[in-house]
């Protein structure tokens, strides 16, 4: 049985949009010290995950690998 696929100016039915991942996840952690010698200091972490994507419509077999990034920051609150 022959399957018919719908096409349009932007691709075939079922094709993934270019550069659109299946999954995106992000986690942000932030902590500020309120007492003691290190009062006013804080730290932050961010973990970002993005799954693989597909290249241009005409190249649906051109996968772009997913990636994870980790960011960190230190902060200090100055009065006023």
PDB file of N, CA, C and O in Angstrom, chain B, residues numbered from 101:
ATOM      1  N   UNK B 101       0.827  -1.170   0.000  1.00  0.00           N
ATOM      2  CA  UNK B 101       0.000   0.000   0.000  1.00  0.00           C
ATOM      3  C   UNK B 101       0.880   1.246   0.000  1.00  0.00           C
ATOM      4  O   UNK B 101       1.772   1.374   0.839  1.00  0.00           O
ATOM      5  N   UNK B 102       0.643   2.135  -0.906  1.00  0.00           N
ATOM      6  CA  UNK B 102       1.441   3.342  -1.027  1.00  0.00           C
ATOM      7  C   UNK B 102       0.904   4.408  -0.078  1.00  0.00           C
ATOM      8  O   UNK B 102      -0.297   4.678  -0.043  1.00  0.00           O
ATOM      9  N   UNK B 103       1.796   4.999   0.677  1.00  0.00           N
ATOM     10  CA  UNK B 103       1.390   6.064   1.591  1.00  0.00           C
ATOM     11  C   UNK B 103       1.584   7.409   0.907  1.00  0.00           C
ATOM     12  O   UNK B 103       2.612   7.661   0.279  1.00  0.00           O
ATOM     13  N   UNK B 104       0.596   8.250   1.037  1.00  0.00           N
ATOM     14  CA  UNK B 104       0.672   9.591   0.476  1.00  0.00           C
ATOM     15  C   UNK B 104       1.037  10.550   1.586  1.00  0.00           C
ATOM     16  O   UNK B 104       0.480  10.479   2.681  1.00  0.00           O
ATOM     17  N   UNK B 105       1.959  11.436   1.314  1.00  0.00           N
ATOM     18  CA  UNK B 105       2.320  12.415   2.341  1.00  0.00           C
ATOM     19  C   UNK B 105       1.956  13.805   1.843  1.00  0.00           C
ATOM     20  O   UNK B 105       2.138  14.137   0.671  1.00  0.00           O
ATOM     21  N   UNK B 106       1.449  14.589   2.745  1.00  0.00           N
ATOM     22  CA  UNK B 106       1.103  15.967   2.422  1.00  0.00           C
ATOM     23  C   UNK B 106       2.382  16.800   2.412  1.00  0.00           C
ATOM     24  O   UNK B 106       3.259  16.622   3.257  1.00  0.00           O
ATOM     25  N   UNK B 107       2.472  17.688   1.469  1.00  0.00           N
ATOM     26  CA  UNK B 107       3.621  18.584   1.420  1.00  0.00           C
ATOM     27  C   UNK B 107       3.131  20.020   1.364  1.00  0.00           C
ATOM     28  O   UNK B 107       2.012  20.302   0.938  1.00  0.00           O
ATOM     29  N   UNK B 108       3.979  20.897   1.794  1.00  0.00           N
ATOM     30  CA  UNK B 108       3.675  22.326   1.727  1.00  0.00           C
ATOM     31  C   UNK B 108       4.974  23.055   1.407  1.00  0.00           C
ATOM     32  O   UNK B 108       6.001  22.432   1.139  1.00  0.00           O
ATOM     33  N   UNK B 109       4.915  24.362   1.439  1.00  0.00           N
ATOM     34  CA  UNK B 109       6.112  25.143   1.123  1.00  0.00           C
ATOM     35  C   UNK B 109       7.173  25.024   2.210  1.00  0.00           C
ATOM     36  O   UNK B 109       8.324  25.406   1.999  1.00  0.00           O
ATOM     37  N   UNK B 110       6.787  24.489   3.392  1.00  0.00           N
ATOM     38  CA  UNK B 110       7.783  24.369   4.461  1.00  0.00           C
ATOM     39  C   UNK B 110       8.189  22.929   4.752  1.00  0.00           C
ATOM     40  O   UNK B 110       8.944  22.705   5.698  1.00  0.00           O
ATOM     41  N   UNK B 111       7.730  21.950   3.995  1.00  0.00           N
ATOM     42  CA  UNK B 111       8.169  20.573   4.181  1.00  0.00           C
ATOM     43  C   UNK B 111       7.038  19.571   4.149  1.00  0.00           C
ATOM     44  O   UNK B 111       5.889  19.917   3.875  1.00  0.00           O
ATOM     45  N   UNK B 112       7.382  18.301   4.437  1.00  0.00           N
ATOM     46  CA  UNK B 112       6.408  17.219   4.458  1.00  0.00           C
ATOM     47  C   UNK B 112       5.767  17.110   5.832  1.00  0.00           C
ATOM     48  O   UNK B 112       6.335  17.537   6.837  1.00  0.00           O
ATOM     49  N   UNK B 113       4.572  16.530   5.854  1.00  0.00           N
ATOM     50  CA  UNK B 113       3.894  16.268   7.117  1.00  0.00           C
ATOM     51  C   UNK B 113       4.730  15.281   7.919  1.00  0.00           C
ATOM     52  O   UNK B 113       5.167  14.261   7.386  1.00  0.00           O
ATOM     53  N   UNK B 114       4.951  15.571   9.180  1.00  0.00           N
ATOM     54  CA  UNK B 114       5.743  14.702  10.043  1.00  0.00           C
ATOM     55  C   UNK B 114       7.190  15.137  10.194  1.00  0.00           C
ATOM     56  O   UNK B 114       7.874  14.672  11.107  1.00  0.00           O
ATOM     57  N   UNK B 115       7.677  16.017   9.325  1.00  0.00           N
ATOM     58  CA  UNK B 115       9.041  16.516   9.457  1.00  0.00           C
ATOM     59  C   UNK B 115       9.147  17.406  10.687  1.00  0.00           C
ATOM     60  O   UNK B 115       8.207  18.123  11.029  1.00  0.00           O
ATOM     61  N   UNK B 116      10.299  17.353  11.349  1.00  0.00           N
ATOM     62  CA  UNK B 116      10.548  18.249  12.478  1.00  0.00           C
ATOM     63  C   UNK B 116      10.930  19.624  11.945  1.00  0.00           C
ATOM     64  O   UNK B 116      11.583  19.743  10.908  1.00  0.00           O
ATOM     65  N   UNK B 117      10.518  20.647  12.660  1.00  0.00           N
ATOM     66  CA  UNK B 117      10.935  21.990  12.280  1.00  0.00           C
ATOM     67  C   UNK B 117      12.435  22.120  12.499  1.00  0.00           C
ATOM     68  O   UNK B 117      12.964  21.566  13.462  1.00  0.00           O
ATOM     69  N   UNK B 118      13.128  22.841  11.624  1.00  0.00           N
ATOM     70  CA  UNK B 118      14.576  22.962  11.797  1.00  0.00           C
ATOM     71  C   UNK B 118      14.926  23.667  13.098  1.00  0.00           C
ATOM     72  O   UNK B 118      14.258  24.612  13.519  1.00  0.00           O
ATOM     73  N   UNK B 119      15.994  23.179  13.722  1.00  0.00           N
ATOM     74  CA  UNK B 119      16.560  23.764  14.946  1.00  0.00           C
ATOM     75  C   UNK B 119      15.572  23.786  16.110  1.00  0.00           C
ATOM     76  O   UNK B 119      15.702  24.611  17.015  1.00  0.00           O
ATOM     77  N   UNK B 120      14.578  22.878  16.096  1.00  0.00           N
ATOM     78  CA  UNK B 120      13.612  22.777  17.180  1.00  0.00           C
ATOM     79  C   UNK B 120      13.865  21.478  17.939  1.00  0.00           C
ATOM     80  O   UNK B 120      13.673  20.399  17.377  1.00  0.00           O
ATOM     81  N   UNK B 121      14.290  21.550  19.199  1.00  0.00           N
ATOM     82  CA  UNK B 121      14.571  20.328  19.950  1.00  0.00           C
ATOM     83  C   UNK B 121      13.285  19.678  20.468  1.00  0.00           C
ATOM     84  O   UNK B 121      12.246  20.328  20.585  1.00  0.00           O
ATOM     85  N   UNK B 122      13.378  18.394  20.773  1.00  0.00           N
ATOM     86  CA  UNK B 122      12.254  17.701  21.408  1.00  0.00           C
ATOM     87  C   UNK B 122      12.149  18.091  22.873  1.00  0.00           C
ATOM     88  O   UNK B 122      11.048  18.198  23.413  1.00  0.00           O
ATOM     89  N   UNK B 123      13.289  18.302  23.518  1.00  0.00           N
ATOM     90  CA  UNK B 123      13.320  18.549  24.953  1.00  0.00           C
ATOM     91  C   UNK B 123      14.246  19.703  25.292  1.00  0.00           C
ATOM     92  O   UNK B 123      15.357  19.804  24.772  1.00  0.00           O
ATOM     93  N   UNK B 124      13.765  20.579  26.180  1.00  0.00           N
ATOM     94  CA  UNK B 124      14.603  21.617  26.780  1.00  0.00           C
ATOM     95  C   UNK B 124      14.328  21.576  28.277  1.00  0.00           C
ATOM     96  O   UNK B 124      13.174  21.591  28.704  1.00  0.00           O
ATOM     97  N   UNK B 125      15.394  21.525  29.071  1.00  0.00           N
ATOM     98  CA  UNK B 125      15.243  21.529  30.525  1.00  0.00           C
ATOM     99  C   UNK B 125      16.236  22.510  31.116  1.00  0.00           C
ATOM    100  O   UNK B 125      17.343  22.676  30.604  1.00  0.00           O
ATOM    101  N   UNK B 126      15.833  23.156  32.193  1.00  0.00           N
ATOM    102  CA  UNK B 126      16.705  24.106  32.853  1.00  0.00           C
ATOM    103  C   UNK B 126      16.453  24.050  34.352  1.00  0.00           C
ATOM    104  O   UNK B 126      15.314  23.912  34.799  1.00  0.00           O
ATOM    105  N   UNK B 127      17.530  24.161  35.123  1.00  0.00           N
ATOM    106  CA  UNK B 127      17.430  24.168  36.577  1.00  0.00           C
ATOM    107  C   UNK B 127      18.302  25.305  37.087  1.00  0.00           C
ATOM    108  O   UNK B 127      19.482  25.386  36.746  1.00  0.00           O
ATOM    109  N   UNK B 128      17.730  26.180  37.898  1.00  0.00           N
ATOM    110  CA  UNK B 128      18.456  27.320  38.457  1.00  0.00           C
ATOM    111  C   UNK B 128      18.406  27.216  39.972  1.00  0.00           C
ATOM    112  O   UNK B 128      17.326  27.133  40.558  1.00  0.00           O
ATOM    113  N   UNK B 129      19.576  27.220  40.608  1.00  0.00           N
ATOM    114  CA  UNK B 129      19.675  27.176  42.069  1.00  0.00           C
ATOM    115  C   UNK B 129      20.355  28.449  42.539  1.00  0.00           C
ATOM    116  O   UNK B 129      21.338  28.896  41.948  1.00  0.00           O
ATOM    117  N   UNK B 130      19.826  29.027  43.605  1.00  0.00           N
ATOM    118  CA  UNK B 130      20.362  30.280  44.118  1.00  0.00           C
ATOM    119  C   UNK B 130      20.327  30.209  45.641  1.00  0.00           C
ATOM    120  O   UNK B 130      19.313  29.816  46.217  1.00  0.00           O
ATOM    121  N   UNK B 131      21.424  30.585  46.300  1.00  0.00           N
ATOM    122  CA  UNK B 131      21.470  30.584  47.757  1.00  0.00           C
ATOM    123  C   UNK B 131      22.202  31.825  48.237  1.00  0.00           C
ATOM    124  O   UNK B 131      23.268  32.162  47.722  1.00  0.00           O
ATOM    125  N   UNK B 132      21.630  32.501  49.221  1.00  0.00           N
ATOM    126  CA  UNK B 132      22.258  33.675  49.825  1.00  0.00           C
ATOM    127  C   UNK B 132      22.472  33.420  51.304  1.00  0.00           C
ATOM    128  O   UNK B 132      21.566  32.950  51.992  1.00  0.00           O
ATOM    129  N   UNK B 133      23.672  33.729  51.801  1.00  0.00           N
ATOM    130  CA  UNK B 133      23.998  33.568  53.212  1.00  0.00           C
ATOM    131  C   UNK B 133      23.472  34.775  53.970  1.00  0.00           C
ATOM    132  O   UNK B 133      23.750  35.915  53.598  1.00  0.00           O
ATOM    133  N   UNK B 134      22.709  34.529  55.038  1.00  0.00           N
ATOM    134  CA  UNK B 134      22.066  35.596  55.793  1.00  0.00           C
ATOM    135  C   UNK B 134      22.723  35.871  57.136  1.00  0.00           C
ATOM    136  O   UNK B 134      22.430  36.886  57.768  1.00  0.00           O
ATOM    137  N   UNK B 135      23.615  34.977  57.588  1.00  0.00           N
ATOM    138  CA  UNK B 135      24.263  35.128  58.882  1.00  0.00           C
ATOM    139  C   UNK B 135      25.741  34.803  58.781  1.00  0.00           C
ATOM    140  O   UNK B 135      26.203  34.211  57.805  1.00  0.00           O
ATOM    141  N   UNK B 136      26.464  35.198  59.800  1.00  0.00           N
ATOM    142  CA  UNK B 136      27.862  34.804  59.919  1.00  0.00           C
ATOM    143  C   UNK B 136      28.819  35.709  59.163  1.00  0.00           C
ATOM    144  O   UNK B 136      28.453  36.792  58.707  1.00  0.00           O
ATOM    145  N   UNK B 137      30.046  35.244  59.043  1.00  0.00           N
ATOM    146  CA  UNK B 137      31.123  36.008  58.418  1.00  0.00           C
ATOM    147  C   UNK B 137      30.862  36.251  56.934  1.00  0.00           C
ATOM    148  O   UNK B 137      31.269  37.276  56.388  1.00  0.00           O
ATOM    149  N   UNK B 138      30.199  35.331  56.298  1.00  0.00           N
ATOM    150  CA  UNK B 138      29.962  35.461  54.850  1.00  0.00           C
ATOM    151  C   UNK B 138      28.577  36.029  54.533  1.00  0.00           C
ATOM    152  O   UNK B 138      28.050  35.817  53.441  1.00  0.00           O
ATOM    153  N   UNK B 139      27.995  36.744  55.483  1.00  0.00           N
ATOM    154  CA  UNK B 139      26.685  37.364  55.280  1.00  0.00           C
ATOM    155  C   UNK B 139      26.743  38.303  54.074  1.00  0.00           C
ATOM    156  O   UNK B 139      27.688  39.078  53.927  1.00  0.00           O
ATOM    157  N   UNK B 140      25.734  38.228  53.222  1.00  0.00           N
ATOM    158  CA  UNK B 140      25.683  39.061  52.022  1.00  0.00           C
ATOM    159  C   UNK B 140      26.178  38.358  50.767  1.00  0.00           C
ATOM    160  O   UNK B 140      25.864  38.779  49.654  1.00  0.00           O
ATOM    161  N   UNK B 141      26.950  37.289  50.938  1.00  0.00           N
ATOM    162  CA  UNK B 141      27.439  36.531  49.786  1.00  0.00           C
ATOM    163  C   UNK B 141      26.383  35.535  49.334  1.00  0.00           C
ATOM    164  O   UNK B 141      25.523  35.125  50.114  1.00  0.00           O
ATOM    165  N   UNK B 142      26.455  35.159  48.088  1.00  0.00           N
ATOM    166  CA  UNK B 142      25.545  34.159  47.544  1.00  0.00           C
ATOM    167  C   UNK B 142      26.200  33.415  46.399  1.00  0.00           C
ATOM    168  O   UNK B 142      27.210  33.859  45.853  1.00  0.00           O
ATOM    169  N   UNK B 143      25.626  32.290  46.040  1.00  0.00           N
ATOM    170  CA  UNK B 143      26.105  31.537  44.884  1.00  0.00           C
ATOM    171  C   UNK B 143      24.902  31.060  44.080  1.00  0.00           C
ATOM    172  O   UNK B 143      23.804  30.893  44.610  1.00  0.00           O
ATOM    173  N   UNK B 144      25.129  30.851  42.822  1.00  0.00           N
ATOM    174  CA  UNK B 144      24.067  30.407  41.911  1.00  0.00           C
ATOM    175  C   UNK B 144      24.633  29.387  40.929  1.00  0.00           C
ATOM    176  O   UNK B 144      25.796  29.462  40.532  1.00  0.00           O
ATOM    177  N   UNK B 145      23.788  28.438  40.549  1.00  0.00           N
ATOM    178  CA  UNK B 145      24.133  27.435  39.542  1.00  0.00           C
ATOM    179  C   UNK B 145      22.988  27.330  38.548  1.00  0.00           C
ATOM    180  O   UNK B 145      21.819  27.418  38.924  1.00  0.00           O
ATOM    181  N   UNK B 146      23.322  27.143  37.298  1.00  0.00           N
ATOM    182  CA  UNK B 146      22.329  26.908  36.262  1.00  0.00           C
ATOM    183  C   UNK B 146      22.776  25.719  35.414  1.00  0.00           C
ATOM    184  O   UNK B 146      23.915  25.677  34.951  1.00  0.00           O
ATOM    185  N   UNK B 147      21.886  24.761  35.212  1.00  0.00           N
ATOM    186  CA  UNK B 147      22.138  23.628  34.318  1.00  0.00           C
ATOM    187  C   UNK B 147      21.079  23.693  33.228  1.00  0.00           C
ATOM    188  O   UNK B 147      19.884  23.739  33.518  1.00  0.00           O
ATOM    189  N   UNK B 148      21.521  23.696  31.967  1.00  0.00           N
ATOM    190  CA  UNK B 148      20.622  23.817  30.821  1.00  0.00           C
ATOM    191  C   UNK B 148      20.875  22.645  29.882  1.00  0.00           C
ATOM    192  O   UNK B 148      22.017  22.386  29.504  1.00  0.00           O
ATOM    193  N   UNK B 149      19.807  21.932  29.501  1.00  0.00           N
ATOM    194  CA  UNK B 149      19.907  20.801  28.571  1.00  0.00           C
ATOM    195  C   UNK B 149      19.012  21.053  27.366  1.00  0.00           C
ATOM    196  O   UNK B 149      17.870  21.492  27.505  1.00  0.00           O
ATOM    197  N   UNK B 150      19.544  20.771  26.189  1.00  0.00           N
ATOM    198  CA  UNK B 150      18.787  20.883  24.947  1.00  0.00           C
ATOM    199  C   UNK B 150      19.058  19.632  24.117  1.00  0.00           C
ATOM    200  O   UNK B 150      20.210  19.320  23.817  1.00  0.00           O
ATOM    201  N   UNK B 151      17.990  18.911  23.743  1.00  0.00           N
ATOM    202  CA  UNK B 151      18.158  17.667  22.982  1.00  0.00           C
ATOM    203  C   UNK B 151      18.559  17.974  21.537  1.00  0.00           C
ATOM    204  O   UNK B 151      18.622  19.131  21.124  1.00  0.00           O
ATOM    205  N   UNK B 152      18.826  16.917  20.792  1.00  0.00           N
ATOM    206  CA  UNK B 152      19.279  17.102  19.407  1.00  0.00           C
ATOM    207  C   UNK B 152      18.209  17.799  18.556  1.00  0.00           C
ATOM    208  O   UNK B 152      17.018  17.750  18.864  1.00  0.00           O
ATOM    209  N   UNK B 153      18.658  18.432  17.503  1.00  0.00           N
ATOM    210  CA  UNK B 153      17.775  19.113  16.559  1.00  0.00           C
ATOM    211  C   UNK B 153      18.081  18.625  15.151  1.00  0.00           C
ATOM    212  O   UNK B 153      19.038  17.882  14.932  1.00  0.00           O
ATOM    213  N   UNK B 154      17.273  19.043  14.222  1.00  0.00           N
ATOM    214  CA  UNK B 154      17.449  18.678  12.812  1.00  0.00           C
ATOM    215  C   UNK B 154      17.832  19.937  12.039  1.00  0.00           C
ATOM    216  O   UNK B 154      17.380  21.036  12.362  1.00  0.00           O
ATOM    217  N   UNK B 155      18.670  19.766  11.015  1.00  0.00           N
ATOM    218  CA  UNK B 155      19.088  20.896  10.190  1.00  0.00           C
ATOM    219  C   UNK B 155      17.955  21.429   9.330  1.00  0.00           C
ATOM    220  O   UNK B 155      16.802  21.440   9.761  1.00  0.00           O
ATOM    221  N   UNK B 156      18.264  21.862   8.143  1.00  0.00           N
ATOM    222  CA  UNK B 156      17.271  22.444   7.242  1.00  0.00           C
ATOM    223  C   UNK B 156      16.233  21.421   6.803  1.00  0.00           C
ATOM    224  O   UNK B 156      16.476  20.216   6.870  1.00  0.00           O
ATOM    225  N   UNK B 157      15.064  21.905   6.349  1.00  0.00           N
ATOM    226  CA  UNK B 157      13.995  21.001   5.904  1.00  0.00           C
ATOM    227  C   UNK B 157      14.469  20.021   4.848  1.00  0.00           C
ATOM    228  O   UNK B 157      14.135  18.837   4.895  1.00  0.00           O
ATOM    229  N   UNK B 158      15.246  20.512   3.899  1.00  0.00           N
ATOM    230  CA  UNK B 158      15.686  19.641   2.815  1.00  0.00           C
ATOM    231  C   UNK B 158      16.683  18.592   3.286  1.00  0.00           C
ATOM    232  O   UNK B 158      16.935  17.621   2.571  1.00  0.00           O
ATOM    233  N   UNK B 159      17.254  18.767   4.472  1.00  0.00           N
ATOM    234  CA  UNK B 159      18.240  17.825   5.005  1.00  0.00           C
ATOM    235  C   UNK B 159      17.749  17.213   6.303  1.00  0.00           C
ATOM    236  O   UNK B 159      18.431  17.331   7.322  1.00  0.00           O
ATOM    237  N   UNK B 160      16.602  16.569   6.307  1.00  0.00           N
ATOM    238  CA  UNK B 160      16.051  15.997   7.528  1.00  0.00           C
ATOM    239  C   UNK B 160      16.956  14.923   8.126  1.00  0.00           C
ATOM    240  O   UNK B 160      16.737  14.501   9.261  1.00  0.00           O
ATOM    241  N   UNK B 161      17.957  14.478   7.391  1.00  0.00           N
ATOM    242  CA  UNK B 161      18.898  13.491   7.919  1.00  0.00           C
ATOM    243  C   UNK B 161      20.166  14.157   8.455  1.00  0.00           C
ATOM    244  O   UNK B 161      21.178  13.484   8.647  1.00  0.00           O
ATOM    245  N   UNK B 162      20.126  15.463   8.697  1.00  0.00           N
ATOM    246  CA  UNK B 162      21.276  16.203   9.203  1.00  0.00           C
ATOM    247  C   UNK B 162      21.045  16.559  10.674  1.00  0.00           C
ATOM    248  O   UNK B 162      20.592  17.665  10.968  1.00  0.00           O
ATOM    249  N   UNK B 163      21.350  15.639  11.609  1.00  0.00           N
ATOM    250  CA  UNK B 163      21.103  15.916  13.025  1.00  0.00           C
ATOM    251  C   UNK B 163      22.178  16.832  13.619  1.00  0.00           C
ATOM    252  O   UNK B 163      23.354  16.744  13.268  1.00  0.00           O
ATOM    253  N   UNK B 164      21.756  17.687  14.502  1.00  0.00           N
ATOM    254  CA  UNK B 164      22.666  18.534  15.264  1.00  0.00           C
ATOM    255  C   UNK B 164      22.617  18.009  16.694  1.00  0.00           C
ATOM    256  O   UNK B 164      21.541  17.972  17.292  1.00  0.00           O
ATOM    257  N   UNK B 165      23.755  17.600  17.260  1.00  0.00           N
ATOM    258  CA  UNK B 165      23.740  16.962  18.579  1.00  0.00           C
ATOM    259  C   UNK B 165      23.215  17.873  19.682  1.00  0.00           C
ATOM    260  O   UNK B 165      23.347  19.094  19.607  1.00  0.00           O
ATOM    261  N   UNK B 166      22.622  17.273  20.701  1.00  0.00           N
ATOM    262  CA  UNK B 166      22.173  18.012  21.868  1.00  0.00           C
ATOM    263  C   UNK B 166      23.363  18.404  22.736  1.00  0.00           C
ATOM    264  O   UNK B 166      24.487  17.958  22.506  1.00  0.00           O
ATOM    265  N   UNK B 167      23.104  19.240  23.731  1.00  0.00           N
ATOM    266  CA  UNK B 167      24.196  19.673  24.603  1.00  0.00           C
ATOM    267  C   UNK B 167      23.658  20.063  25.975  1.00  0.00           C
ATOM    268  O   UNK B 167      22.462  20.294  26.152  1.00  0.00           O
ATOM    269  N   UNK B 168      24.566  20.128  26.931  1.00  0.00           N
ATOM    270  CA  UNK B 168      24.272  20.572  28.287  1.00  0.00           C
ATOM    271  C   UNK B 168      25.290  21.632  28.664  1.00  0.00           C
ATOM    272  O   UNK B 168      26.483  21.473  28.405  1.00  0.00           O
ATOM    273  N   UNK B 169      24.823  22.712  29.274  1.00  0.00           N
ATOM    274  CA  UNK B 169      25.743  23.732  29.784  1.00  0.00           C
ATOM    275  C   UNK B 169      25.530  23.879  31.286  1.00  0.00           C
ATOM    276  O   UNK B 169      24.426  23.680  31.794  1.00  0.00           O
ATOM    277  N   UNK B 170      26.603  24.229  31.985  1.00  0.00           N
ATOM    278  CA  UNK B 170      26.551  24.481  33.423  1.00  0.00           C
ATOM    279  C   UNK B 170      27.184  25.848  33.663  1.00  0.00           C
ATOM    280  O   UNK B 170      28.313  26.106  33.245  1.00  0.00           O
ATOM    281  N   UNK B 171      26.441  26.717  34.340  1.00  0.00           N
ATOM    282  CA  UNK B 171      26.927  28.056  34.659  1.00  0.00           C
ATOM    283  C   UNK B 171      26.954  28.215  36.166  1.00  0.00           C
ATOM    284  O   UNK B 171      26.136  27.630  36.877  1.00  0.00           O
ATOM    285  N   UNK B 172      27.900  29.012  36.651  1.00  0.00           N
ATOM    286  CA  UNK B 172      27.994  29.279  38.081  1.00  0.00           C
ATOM    287  C   UNK B 172      28.280  30.763  38.287  1.00  0.00           C
ATOM    288  O   UNK B 172      28.886  31.420  37.440  1.00  0.00           O
ATOM    289  N   UNK B 173      27.827  31.278  39.441  1.00  0.00           N
ATOM    290  CA  UNK B 173      28.055  32.691  39.737  1.00  0.00           C
ATOM    291  C   UNK B 173      28.193  32.891  41.241  1.00  0.00           C
ATOM    292  O   UNK B 173      27.586  32.173  42.036  1.00  0.00           O
ATOM    293  N   UNK B 174      28.998  33.874  41.615  1.00  0.00           N
ATOM    294  CA  UNK B 174      29.112  34.334  42.983  1.00  0.00           C
ATOM    295  C   UNK B 174      28.565  35.749  43.033  1.00  0.00           C
ATOM    296  O   UNK B 174      28.723  36.518  42.085  1.00  0.00           O
ATOM    297  N   UNK B 175      27.916  36.092  44.150  1.00  0.00           N
ATOM    298  CA  UNK B 175      27.369  37.444  44.251  1.00  0.00           C
ATOM    299  C   UNK B 175      27.599  37.983  45.654  1.00  0.00           C
ATOM    300  O   UNK B 175      27.817  37.236  46.608  1.00  0.00           O
ATOM    301  N   UNK B 176      27.544  39.299  45.744  1.00  0.00           N
ATOM    302  CA  UNK B 176      27.653  39.958  47.041  1.00  0.00           C
ATOM    303  C   UNK B 176      26.714  41.149  47.042  1.00  0.00           C
ATOM    304  O   UNK B 176      26.738  41.972  46.128  1.00  0.00           O
ATOM    305  N   UNK B 177      25.885  41.235  48.078  1.00  0.00           N
ATOM    306  CA  UNK B 177      24.921  42.331  48.184  1.00  0.00           C
ATOM    307  C   UNK B 177      25.547  43.467  48.991  1.00  0.00           C
ATOM    308  O   UNK B 177      25.959  43.293  50.138  1.00  0.00           O
ATOM    309  N   UNK B 178      25.603  44.626  48.357  1.00  0.00           N
ATOM    310  CA  UNK B 178      26.101  45.831  49.016  1.00  0.00           C
ATOM    311  C   UNK B 178      24.904  46.576  49.590  1.00  0.00           C
ATOM    312  O   UNK B 178      23.875  46.713  48.928  1.00  0.00           O
ATOM    313  N   UNK B 179      25.038  47.050  50.804  1.00  0.00           N
ATOM    314  CA  UNK B 179      23.932  47.760  51.426  1.00  0.00           C
ATOM    315  C   UNK B 179      23.562  48.972  50.600  1.00  0.00           C
ATOM    316  O   UNK B 179      24.421  49.767  50.216  1.00  0.00           O
ATOM    317  N   UNK B 180      22.250  49.109  50.326  1.00  0.00           N
ATOM    318  CA  UNK B 180      21.687  50.196  49.519  1.00  0.00           C
ATOM    319  C   UNK B 180      22.433  50.289  48.228  1.00  0.00           C
ATOM    320  O   UNK B 180      22.122  51.142  47.396  1.00  0.00           O
TER     321      UNK B 180
END
